[in-house]
Amino acid sequence: MHAARILVVDDELSLRRLMRLYLGKAGFAVQEASTGSQALAALRRGDIDLAIVDVMLPELDGFEVVRQARRNSSIPIILLTARGEEASRVAGLEVGADDYVVKPFLAHEVVARVRAQLRRARGFDADAATLRVGLVELDRRARRCSIGGEAVELTRREFDLLETLLASPGRAFTRDQLLDEVWGSRFVSEKTIDVHIVGLRRKLAGAVRISTLRGVGYRLEADA
């Protein structure tokens, strides 16, 4: 198996070289880009396994890079941001990013997140079963979701989260359990789960009920 290919996108040469050093030591093959346009060109070639993208980029910002990349790519994307505001993080997740890291960060933490995202991505096709609860159907192999036969567009993380909940209707999941199951890491903020649950509820439009368990987590009700 080839070394996973990581694209590091940042206009700071020193940061790109730091990430190349740490990712290279961890066994990854690293490509670099310094602008949003360069990043999209690299992603469109289709030979990248994961991208680490800074939000503040020349030409196109990181949000727009993710938005355009998601038209034809489902590879994991980790956003880097110097802004700690929750709104910035939520915006990144809404456009399709899988995770975010706030600067300044520890390089080994980013490497750990890269490994977790790749581990999760490589397990997508492990189970070919179709999950059904009520009118909602999830084809794990094709990664398609439908309600009453009508296709529903989900982000990659929304799909993974719904898959976990649909596989165990009636089970209460803590936020830590969902982080382990869906993100493969507890480095991610628990708020990330809440953002994705909101997105799922909106797209599923009541076809199944995802209950909030105060102080615990979430449960998909079996009585759809």
C-alpha positions as CSV (number, residue, x, y, z in Angstrom):
1,M,0.0,0.0,0.0
2,H,1.3,3.4,-0.9
3,A,2.0,6.0,1.7
4,A,-1.0,8.2,2.3
5,R,-0.7,11.5,0.3
6,I,-1.3,14.6,2.3
7,L,-1.8,18.1,0.8
8,V,-0.7,20.9,3.1
9,V,-2.2,24.3,2.0
10,D,-0.9,27.4,3.8
11,D,0.7,30.7,2.5
12,E,3.3,30.5,5.3
13,L,6.3,28.6,4.0
14,S,7.6,27.9,7.5
15,L,4.4,26.2,8.5
16,R,4.3,24.1,5.4
17,R,7.8,23.0,6.0
18,L,7.1,22.2,9.6
19,M,4.1,20.0,8.6
20,R,6.2,18.4,5.9
21,L,8.8,17.4,8.4
22,Y,6.4,15.9,11.0
23,L,4.1,14.2,8.4
24,G,7.1,12.9,6.6
25,K,8.5,11.4,9.8
26,A,5.1,9.8,10.4
27,G,5.4,8.0,7.0
28,F,3.2,10.2,4.9
29,A,3.9,11.6,1.4
30,V,3.5,15.4,1.5
31,Q,2.5,17.9,-1.3
32,E,2.3,21.6,-0.7
33,A,0.2,24.5,-2.0
34,S,0.3,28.2,-1.0
35,T,-2.9,29.5,-2.5
36,G,-6.5,28.4,-2.7
37,S,-6.3,28.0,-6.5
38,Q,-3.2,25.8,-6.2
39,A,-5.0,23.7,-3.6
40,L,-8.1,23.1,-5.9
41,A,-5.8,22.2,-8.8
42,A,-4.1,19.6,-6.6
43,L,-7.3,18.2,-5.3
44,R,-8.8,17.9,-8.8
45,R,-6.0,15.7,-9.9
46,G,-7.4,13.1,-7.6
47,D,-4.2,11.8,-6.1
48,I,-4.6,13.3,-2.6
49,D,-5.8,11.2,0.4
50,L,-6.3,14.1,2.9
51,A,-5.9,17.8,2.8
52,I,-4.9,20.2,5.6
53,V,-6.1,23.7,4.5
54,D,-5.6,27.1,6.1
55,V,-8.7,29.3,6.3
56,M,-6.8,32.5,5.4
57,L,-5.4,31.9,1.9
58,P,-4.7,34.2,-1.1
59,E,-7.1,34.0,-4.1
60,L,-9.6,31.7,-2.5
61,D,-10.1,31.3,1.3
62,G,-10.1,27.9,2.9
63,F,-13.9,27.8,3.2
64,E,-14.3,28.3,-0.6
65,V,-11.6,25.6,-1.2
66,V,-13.6,23.1,0.8
67,R,-16.9,24.2,-0.7
68,Q,-15.6,23.7,-4.3
69,A,-13.7,20.5,-3.5
70,R,-16.8,18.9,-2.1
71,R,-18.5,19.0,-5.5
72,N,-16.5,16.0,-6.5
73,S,-14.3,14.8,-3.6
74,S,-15.0,13.2,-0.3
75,I,-11.5,13.0,1.0
76,P,-11.0,14.1,4.6
77,I,-10.2,17.9,4.9
78,I,-8.8,19.5,8.1
79,L,-9.1,23.3,8.3
80,L,-6.4,25.4,10.1
81,T,-7.6,28.7,11.5
82,A,-6.1,31.4,13.7
83,R,-9.5,32.4,14.7
84,G,-10.9,30.8,17.8
85,E,-14.4,32.0,17.5
86,E,-17.0,29.2,17.4
87,A,-18.7,30.7,14.4
88,S,-15.6,30.2,12.3
89,R,-15.4,26.6,13.3
90,V,-19.0,26.0,12.6
91,A,-18.7,27.6,9.2
92,G,-15.9,25.2,8.3
93,L,-17.9,22.2,9.2
94,E,-21.0,23.4,7.5
95,V,-19.2,23.7,4.1
96,G,-17.9,20.2,4.4
97,A,-14.7,20.1,6.5
98,D,-14.2,17.1,8.6
99,D,-12.2,18.7,11.4
100,Y,-10.4,21.9,12.4
101,V,-7.3,22.9,14.3
102,V,-6.8,26.3,15.9
103,K,-3.4,27.9,15.6
104,P,-1.1,27.8,17.4
105,F,-1.1,24.0,17.5
106,L,1.2,21.1,18.3
107,A,2.4,19.4,15.1
108,H,2.1,15.9,16.7
109,E,-1.6,16.7,17.5
110,V,-2.2,17.4,13.8
111,V,-0.5,14.2,12.8
112,A,-2.7,12.3,15.3
113,R,-5.8,13.9,13.7
114,V,-4.6,13.0,10.2
115,R,-4.2,9.4,11.2
116,A,-7.7,9.3,12.8
117,Q,-9.3,10.8,9.7
118,L,-7.5,8.4,7.4
119,R,-8.4,5.4,9.5
120,R,-12.1,6.4,9.4
121,A,-12.0,7.1,5.7
122,R,-10.5,3.7,4.9
123,G,-13.2,1.9,6.8
124,F,-16.1,3.4,4.8
125,D,-16.7,0.4,2.6
126,A,-16.1,-2.3,5.2
127,D,-19.8,-3.2,5.5
128,A,-22.1,-3.6,2.5
129,A,-25.3,-3.8,4.5
130,T,-28.3,-1.5,3.9
131,L,-29.7,0.1,7.0
132,R,-33.4,1.1,7.3
133,V,-35.4,2.8,9.9
134,G,-38.8,4.0,8.9
135,L,-38.6,5.6,5.5
136,V,-34.9,6.3,5.8
137,E,-32.5,3.9,4.0
138,L,-28.8,4.0,4.0
139,D,-26.7,2.1,1.5
140,R,-23.3,1.8,3.2
141,R,-21.4,0.6,0.1
142,A,-22.7,3.2,-2.3
143,R,-22.8,5.8,0.5
144,R,-26.3,6.9,-0.5
145,C,-29.1,8.0,1.8
146,S,-32.8,8.1,0.7
147,I,-36.1,8.9,2.3
148,G,-39.0,7.0,0.7
149,G,-36.9,6.4,-2.3
150,E,-35.9,10.1,-2.7
151,A,-32.2,10.8,-2.5
152,V,-30.9,13.0,0.3
153,E,-27.5,14.7,0.0
154,L,-25.4,14.3,3.2
155,T,-21.9,15.4,3.9
156,R,-19.5,12.7,4.6
157,R,-19.6,13.2,8.4
158,E,-23.4,13.5,8.4
159,F,-23.5,10.1,6.6
160,D,-21.2,8.5,9.2
161,L,-23.1,9.9,12.1
162,L,-26.5,8.8,10.7
163,E,-25.0,5.4,10.0
164,T,-23.9,5.0,13.6
165,L,-27.3,6.0,14.9
166,L,-29.3,3.9,12.4
167,A,-27.2,0.8,13.2
168,S,-28.4,1.0,16.8
169,P,-31.9,2.5,17.0
170,G,-33.0,3.2,20.5
171,R,-29.5,3.2,21.9
172,A,-28.3,6.2,23.8
173,F,-24.9,7.5,22.6
174,T,-22.7,9.8,24.7
175,R,-20.9,12.5,22.8
176,D,-17.6,10.7,23.6
177,Q,-18.9,7.5,22.1
178,L,-20.0,9.4,18.9
179,L,-16.6,11.0,18.7
180,D,-14.9,7.6,18.9
181,E,-17.3,6.0,16.4
182,V,-17.6,8.7,13.8
183,W,-14.5,10.8,14.1
184,G,-12.2,8.2,15.5
185,S,-10.7,10.7,17.9
186,R,-11.6,12.7,20.9
187,F,-9.5,15.7,19.9
188,V,-12.6,17.1,18.2
189,S,-14.8,19.4,20.1
190,E,-18.1,18.0,21.3
191,K,-19.8,21.0,19.7
192,T,-18.9,19.4,16.3
193,I,-21.4,16.6,17.0
194,D,-24.1,19.2,17.9
195,V,-23.5,21.0,14.6
196,H,-23.8,17.8,12.6
197,I,-27.0,16.7,14.4
198,V,-28.6,20.0,13.5
199,G,-27.7,19.4,9.9
200,L,-29.1,15.9,9.9
201,R,-32.4,16.9,11.5
202,R,-32.9,19.6,8.9
203,K,-32.1,17.2,6.0
204,L,-34.1,14.3,7.3
205,A,-37.1,16.5,7.9
206,G,-38.7,14.4,10.6
207,A,-38.4,11.0,8.8
208,V,-36.6,9.7,11.9
209,R,-36.4,11.3,15.3
210,I,-33.0,12.0,16.9
211,S,-33.6,12.9,20.5
212,T,-31.3,15.0,22.6
213,L,-30.5,13.4,25.9
214,R,-29.6,16.3,28.2
215,G,-26.1,15.9,29.7
216,V,-25.6,12.7,27.9
217,G,-25.8,12.8,24.1
218,Y,-28.2,11.6,21.4
219,R,-30.5,8.7,20.5
220,L,-32.2,7.8,17.3
221,E,-35.7,6.6,18.2
222,A,-36.8,3.2,16.9
223,D,-40.4,4.1,16.5
224,A,-40.0,6.0,13.2
